[in-house]
């Protein structure tokens, strides 16, 4: 097997993970997870979504949380080396990020997103793909002038929960378009667990043959059908060195019911059981990589401690097998 010997892991628990929770996660708990993740060695963290909190009340504390992590005494010695990201799907969110950056507490990086499926993209953003590309052509330079890096995400690469099958070639075309209009890196997202390992390997092999900046490509997998770590392995074999994940594998579509209140969110859930979806489990992925001799640049035991606390924060057992069974011993136990 051929795979990289060193990778970069971005943990997106506080944004993508908590956005699917149907109870509001206290701001203090979100801050704790961010702080402890930084202490565990993460250099890339998604903090929040700057979109309208009426549709995503989990992020009604966006400003307070960003200011809190910026002013945290716990990680003040490390924060300058960490890239903090906010999701900014539409214009007002980007404008908010720019203003926050100018005020000294805003994000280092923002995320804008297209889907290769027109139906999914319109449902996610509210406008057509053509309109969205034009918006990004205008706003990416504005964000960068303010000192903010921009991630361009490509979603529904391996399939769409609305339209069904999609073409891998279209995602590669969209990736190049992101770089052409100035994006700093690109996230390649399996939006709903449609990716199978063979097609993951095929896609990233095709992609890395065409781009001259493999270090700027980020793999993002869901585990709706249980293939998350298999897809990570396929991406590793294709040569991918950047990954995103969440503690306990939580996350997914923004919740349409939060703390007893129905909300619009992104509409009806795409899946039959809202509790059975999520992203690749950070804990299991980094332990697997460690066993493979891959340097994750993380304090793995510390990450497992954070994962256990995330289970307590959300109030249930999550899907990480490593939290249940522990790491494989590195020395003889003497039993």
Secondary structure by P-SEA (a helix, b strand, c coil): ccccccbbbbbcccccccccccccccaaaaaaaaaaaaaaccccccccccccccccccccaaaaaaaaaaaccccccccccbbbbbbbccaaaaaaaaaaaaacccccbbbbbccccaaaaaaaccccaaaaaaaaaacaaaaaaabbbbbbbbcccccccccccccaaaaaaaaaaaaaacccccccccccccccaaaaaaaaaaaaacccccccbbbbbbccccaaaaaaaaaaaacccccccccccccccccccccccccccccccccccccccccccaaaaaaaaaaaccccccaaaaaaaaaaaaaaaaccccccccccccccccccccc
